[in-house]
């Protein structure tokens, strides 16, 4: 195997992981751990470099919460539909829910009209607990 094939295999493994986890926000560490478990040794720098290229092409979205938390990435695919809705992130299971709701545009209009601020839907994430985790929590007396 020549060096070019190896790099292509690395990139494909990263892209496959992102596609298979398209409903989740994943960190570089998540990607690295998956690759190591599957005997595809890729350095952290290489992962960041490839993610940067995917970001440039719009194939991946990047989410940052603050300066102390690792950035998260999500496969965007060929469409740009995430520019048109907010996201809900479950703090218990990590599930990412696309909020496709007619009230979202009403909320954005209200925020802009009454507060002079235009939210970036692609980067807006509401954190909380999904209905599945809330039901589990309820069934366990508030504990999971």
C-alpha positions in Angstrom: 0.0 0.0 0.0 1.5 3.4 -0.9 1.2 6.5 1.2 -1.6 8.0 -0.9 -3.8 5.0 -0.4 -3.2 5.0 3.3 -4.3 8.7 3.6 -7.4 8.0 1.5 -8.3 5.1 3.8 -7.9 7.4 6.8 -10.1 10.1 5.3 -12.7 7.6 4.3 -12.7 6.1 7.8 -13.2 9.6 9.3 -16.0 10.4 6.9 -17.7 7.0 7.4 -17.7 7.6 11.2 -19.2 11.1 10.7 -21.9 9.8 8.4 -22.8 6.9 10.7 -23.1 9.4 13.6 -24.9 12.1 11.6 -27.4 12.6 14.4 -24.8 13.2 17.1 -22.3 15.8 17.8 -18.9 14.1 18.0 -15.5 15.3 19.3 -12.1 14.7 17.8 -11.5 12.3 20.7 -14.7 10.4 19.7 -13.4 10.0 16.2 -9.9 9.1 17.4 -11.2 6.4 19.8 -13.4 4.9 17.1 -10.5 4.8 14.6 -8.1 3.2 17.1 -10.7 0.5 18.0 -10.9 -0.3 14.3 -7.2 -0.5 13.8 -7.0 2.7 11.7 -4.3 4.7 13.3 -4.7 8.4 12.6 -3.1 11.2 14.5 -5.2 13.9 16.2 -3.5 16.6 14.0 -4.6 14.6 10.8 -8.2 14.4 12.1 -8.3 18.2 12.7 -6.8 18.9 9.3 -9.3 16.7 7.5 -12.2 18.2 9.6 -11.0 21.6 8.5 -11.2 20.6 4.9 -14.7 19.1 5.4 -15.8 22.4 7.1 -14.5 24.4 4.1 -16.6 22.3 1.8 -19.7 22.4 4.0 -19.7 18.7 4.5 -19.3 19.1 8.3 -20.7 21.6 10.8 -18.7 22.7 13.9 -20.3 23.6 17.2 -18.5 25.3 20.0 -20.1 26.1 23.4 -17.3 27.9 25.1 -13.5 28.1 25.3 -13.1 25.3 27.8 -15.2 22.6 26.0 -14.0 20.6 23.1 -15.6 21.6 19.8 -18.2 19.1 18.4 -18.6 18.2 14.7 -21.6 16.8 12.8 -21.9 15.5 9.3 -23.9 17.9 7.2 -24.1 15.9 4.0 -24.9 17.4 0.6 -27.9 19.5 1.7 -27.7 22.7 3.8 -31.0 22.0 5.7 -29.5 22.7 9.1 -29.5 26.4 8.3 -33.2 26.3 8.5 -33.8 25.0 12.0 -32.6 24.9 15.6 -31.2 21.8 17.3 -32.1 20.2 20.6 -29.3 18.4 22.5 -30.1 15.9 25.2 -27.6 16.3 28.1 -28.2 12.8 29.2 -27.9 10.6 26.1 -26.2 13.1 23.8 -28.9 12.7 21.1 -29.2 15.6 18.7 -32.7 16.5 17.5 -33.4 18.7 14.5 -36.2 21.1 15.5 -38.3 21.3 12.3 -41.2 23.4 13.6 -43.1 26.2 12.0 -42.8 28.2 15.3 -39.0 28.5 14.8 -39.3 31.2 12.2 -41.8 33.0 14.4 -39.3 32.8 17.2 -36.5 34.1 15.0 -38.7 37.0 13.8 -39.7 37.9 17.4 -36.0 37.8 18.5 -35.0 40.1 15.6 -38.0 42.4 15.8 -38.2 42.8 19.6 -34.6 42.3 20.6 -32.6 43.4 17.5 -30.8 40.1 17.2 -30.8 37.6 14.4 -30.0 34.0 15.6 -27.7 31.8 13.5 -30.0 28.7 13.2 -27.1 26.5 12.1 -25.3 27.1 15.4 -28.2 27.5 17.8 -28.6 24.5 20.2 -31.0 24.2 23.1 -29.8 21.9 25.8 -32.1 19.8 28.0 -33.4 16.3 28.4 -35.1 14.4 25.6 -38.5 12.7 26.1 -36.9 9.2 26.3 -34.5 10.2 29.0 -37.1 12.2 30.9 -39.4 9.1 30.9 -36.5 7.0 32.2 -35.8 9.5 34.9 -39.4 9.7 35.8 -39.7 5.8 36.1 -36.6 5.7 38.3 -37.9 8.3 40.7 -35.8 11.1 39.2 -32.6 9.2 39.1 -30.9 7.5 36.2 
